[in-house]
Amino acid sequence: MKKLITKVLRKKSAPVPPSRITNETVAEHRERILAGGRRFKYPVQYARHRLVINAIIISIAALIVMIAVGWWQLYSAQNTGTFMYRVTKVLPVPVASVDGYPVLYRDYLMKYRSSAYYLEKKEQVSLKSDDGKRQLDYIKQQAMQDSVADAYAQKLAGGLKLTVTDQELESFLTLQRQSPDGEVSQQTYDAVVLDYYNWTPDEYRYATKNKLLRQKVAYAIDKDASTLSSSLLTQAKASGSDFKAIVAAAKPVGGSKATYGASGWVPRSNQDGGLALAAAKLQKGDVSDVIKSTTGDGYYIVRLLDSNDSQVSYEYIQIPLTKFTNDLASITKAGKVKHYISIP
């Protein structure tokens, strides 16, 4: 009986861990250490799971708040500050749409901020005064109309497969740097643009490229102006032709009607859409071919009246472009131009 009691008590008592780790007890020691660590395994996994869920919830909530604040700043408060302008340069959010095509907020802000900068810095108009606020309202209208026209041109250009190449852009920018004293350096020209319009070189190139694309589209779709210019060129090339008489007798074609004008003495590098440069290549009394003005205001036929080493004098027949403007006006009247902000 005594032996049985001793045996039972020995089974109930916990085994005493070995005081030393030997080759025979290393497995037992390792298992004892691992068993102690298993108590913390599942609680840590559970905490990590909750941490990930909480992080996702916070991120989504923060994103929603940022979107809500950004929407309010752009479309309700109409914040035109530098930070929001940079946001619109990264995110292509629309400010309007024309015939279903988006008008980018960045384009509107770029034009508006440039005009407001010129008004304040160069015209010395206080933007907080009543007169300044009225002029800002007008600037908003102009910036929106210009941005809508650019977007409409981009829409049409996609269907017509028209683009402005880098070479065309560089040629136009080089022409813009010409002056009576020679070509202005790129650095100087960039400094002038920044001082007057607060545009970086990249912004100026972007705005100029949009302008050239709009001109391309306007020339491509205006068949009436093209037909009239070809007809008038034949008459202008005739010996002894009188430009004034030709214009007086010319009948309008569609919405295009010719007009007459004379330049007077102007520099050979005059910024007049390329007319002075074309005239300078002629002999006295000669008539040019049809010229597409780089200002986008239509076709021209030029006759050189006189010239010297630095100046030219010419007369011209202008055939304006009207279809692009008329089509955009029709779309606007039909309610296909939608503004997402209030414009005075």
Residue pairs with C-beta under 8 A, 6 or more apart in sequence:
17 28
17 29
17 32
18 25
18 28
18 29
21 29
70 84
70 87
73 79
73 84
74 84
74 88
74 93
74 95
74 105
74 341
75 340
75 341
78 341
78 342
80 109
80 112
80 113
80 116
84 109
85 106
85 109
85 110
85 113
88 104
88 105
88 106
88 109
89 106
92 102
92 104
92 106
93 104
93 105
94 102
94 103
94 104
94 105
94 340
95 103
95 104
95 105
95 107
95 108
95 109
95 144
95 147
95 339
95 340
95 341
96 102
96 103
96 108
96 144
96 147
96 148
96 151
96 337
96 338
96 339
96 340
96 341
97 103
97 151
97 337
97 338
97 340
98 148
98 151
98 152
98 155
98 328
98 331
98 336
98 337
99 152
99 155
99 331
99 336
99 337
100 336
101 151
101 152
101 154
101 155
102 151
103 144
103 147
103 148
103 150
103 151
104 147
104 151
107 147
107 150
107 151
107 210
108 143
108 144
108 147
110 199
110 203
110 206
110 207
111 142
111 143
111 146
111 147
111 207
112 139
112 140
112 143
113 198
114 197
114 198
114 199
115 139
115 142
115 143
116 127
116 136
116 139
117 197
117 198
118 196
118 197
118 198
119 125
119 127
119 132
119 135
119 136
119 139
120 126
120 127
120 132
121 198
122 196
125 131
125 132
125 135
126 132
127 133
127 136
137 344
140 343
140 344
141 343
141 344
144 339
144 343
148 328
148 332
148 337
149 214
149 324
149 328
150 210
150 211
150 213
150 214
152 324
152 328
152 331
153 210
153 213
153 214
153 217
153 218
153 324
154 210
154 213
156 162
156 217
156 221
157 163
157 213
157 216
157 217
160 217
160 220
160 221
162 213
162 216
162 217
162 220
163 213
164 209
164 212
164 213
164 216
168 212
169 205
169 208
169 209
169 212
172 208
172 212
172 294
173 205
173 208
174 183
175 274
175 294
176 189
176 271
177 183
177 184
177 185
177 186
177 189
178 184
178 269
178 271
179 269
180 267
180 269
180 310
184 192
190 201
190 204
193 199
193 201
193 204
194 200
197 204
199 207
211 296
214 296
214 324
215 292
215 294
215 296
217 324
218 296
218 321
218 323
218 324
219 226
219 292
219 296
219 321
221 323
221 324
221 327
222 256
222 321
222 322
222 323
222 324
223 254
223 323
224 253
224 254
224 255
224 256
224 322
224 323
225 253
225 254
225 256
225 298
225 299
225 319
225 320
225 321
225 322
225 323
226 299
227 253
228 250
228 252
228 253
228 256
228 258
228 319
229 290
229 299
229 301
229 319
230 290
231 250
231 253
232 246
232 247
232 250
232 258
232 301
232 317
232 319
233 287
233 289
233 290
233 301
235 241
235 246
236 243
236 246
236 287
236 301
236 303
236 317
237 287
241 287
243 260
243 301
243 303
243 315
243 316
243 317
244 260
246 258
246 317
247 258
247 259
247 260
247 317
250 257
250 258
254 322
254 323
255 322
255 323
255 326
256 319
256 320
256 321
256 322
257 319
257 320
258 317
258 318
258 319
259 317
259 318
259 320
260 315
260 316
260 317
260 318
261 315
261 316
261 318
262 305
262 313
262 314
262 315
262 316
263 270
263 272
263 275
263 276
263 279
263 312
263 313
263 314
263 315
263 316
264 313
265 311
265 312
265 313
266 272
266 276
266 311
266 312
266 313
267 276
267 310
267 311
268 276
268 277
268 280
268 307
268 310
268 311
268 312
269 276
269 277
270 276
270 312
272 295
273 291
273 293
273 294
273 295
273 297
273 300
274 291
274 293
274 294
275 291
275 293
275 300
275 302
275 314
275 316
276 312
276 314
278 288
278 291
278 300
278 302
279 288
279 302
279 304
279 307
279 312
279 314
280 304
280 307
280 312
281 288
282 288
282 302
282 303
282 304
283 304
284 304
284 305
284 306
284 307
285 303
285 304
285 305
286 303
286 304
287 301
287 302
287 303
288 300
288 301
288 302
288 303
289 301
290 299
290 300
290 301
291 299
291 300
291 301
291 302
292 299
293 299
293 300
296 321
297 318
297 320
297 321
298 318
298 319
298 320
298 321
299 318
299 319
299 321
300 316
300 317
300 318
300 319
301 316
301 317
302 314
302 315
302 316
303 314
303 315
303 316
304 312
304 313
304 314
305 313
305 314
305 315
306 312
306 313
307 313
331 337
